Amino acid sequence: MHAAEAWRSIFENWPETINRQGLVVTTFNEAVPFVDFLISGSIVLLERDIPDSYGARKVMLAYDAIQAVKITQPLDLARFQVMGFQSPF
C-alpha cells in the first residue's frame, strides 16, 4: 500500500470515539493543527481553530503530502485498533 492510500484510509476510518483533532506534519516540514476534517478521494480538508500567519483556517492537503499525523489527546493504544492497528505477533 502506498503511503497516500494509508493516510486516506486513516482519515476515512477515523473512529467516532476519537476526537477529530491533532497535528498533520507535511512533506513541506509544516505542522498543521486541526480541529476537524473532511475527506475526498485525493485530498483532506483540515480545519484550524486559529488562523495561520496568512489568516487561513482551512487547509487542503493531498494525502501524499502527509508525513505524519500526531494525536494530541491522551488515549489508550487499544482505541486505535478500529483504525487497523494491532499488536505485533
Buried (B, 14 or more C-beta within 10 A) or exposed (E): EEEBEEBBBBBEEBEEEBEBBBBBBBEEEBEBBBBEBEBEEEBBBBBBEEEEEEEEEEBEBBBBBBBEBEEEEEEEEEBBEEBEEEEEE
